[in-house]
Amino acid sequence: MKYEIGTKIRKYRERKGISQKELANLIGVSNSRISNWENGINRPDADILAELCKALSVSPSELLGVRLSTDELSEQERKIIQAYRAKTELQPAIHILLGIENEE
């Protein structure tokens, strides 16, 4: 049986720009364990998931591929919010485009 979580671990690890060894050091496991997860040989134990999510900067629902609540944002929505927060000079224009009143 090949586990799906490994492809997500690899995706988020690469997005963060860290090696398997660096991720392993961050969460206190061997880099061969990371390799086994990413190759679908086995999967992380439940007790390591929190550390893995912290190290990869992802939510458990993103890593596990489950939507736990309708309030959660998609990855694209998170990117939009981050870009919005970073571009304070554009926020008034975005408010106009979206019909949002300023709350100043």
N, C-alpha and C positions, 0 to 999 in steps of 0.2 A: 504494500500500500504506500502510495506517495502522498505526502502531506503538502497541502496548499500554502500553509503559512510561510514556508521557506522562501517562496518567490516574493512575498511581501517583505520579509526581513531583508532580502537582498536589495529590493527596490528602495526601501527607506534607508538602508545603510549606504548605498551608492549615492542616493540623493544628498545625504549628509556629508558625503565625501570622506568616509572613513573605511579602513580596511577591516577584514574579518578579525585580524589580530587586535586592532584598536577597539573594536566593539567588544571582543572577548575580555580585554583588560577592563573596560568600563563596567561590565556586569559581573566580572569575577568567574568566568568560565574559560575553558581552553578554546583556542581558535579552531581546533578540529570539531568541537561541538557546534560552533557557528556554521562551519562548512557542512556538517551533517544536516543541520536544520535547513540550510539554504538548498541543499541537494535533495531534500525531501526524504532522507533516510529515517529521520525521527523528528520529533518536535519538542519545543521547550516545555518544561514542566510549568504548571500553573504558578508555582512560587517564584519563578524567575520572570514572569510576564511583566510585572510592574517595572522592574529594573530595565527590561528590554524596551518597553515603551518610553521610559524616561530617556534612555540613551539614544533612542532613535527619534525622539520628539514627536511621537504619534500617540493617538488615543488607543486604548485597547480595542475599541470597536473598529478602528481603521486597520489595525494589525490583524485582527481576527476576521475581518471582512463581514462583520455583522452590524446591523443598524439597531441600536438599542432603544433609540428614542427618535421621534419625528423632529425633535428640537435640534438634533445634531446637524452640523453643516457638512456639505460635501467638500472635497479637497479644493475644487474650483472656487466655492464660496469663501473658504478660508483665505485663499490667495487674493481674492478681490478685497476682502476686509483688510488684509495686511497692506495691500497696495493703497487702499483708501487712507489708512492710518499714516502711512509714510508720506503721502502727498497732501499735506495740510493745505497747501495753496490751491489745490483743485477741489477741495471739499465744498466750498460754496457753489461752484458750478455743478457738481454732482448733485447737490441738494436741489438745485433748480431743475435739472434734468429728470430727477426722480419725483419731483413734487413734494419734497420734504421741507417743512418749515424749520428755520434755524432755531435752536433752543438756547440762545445766548442770554 
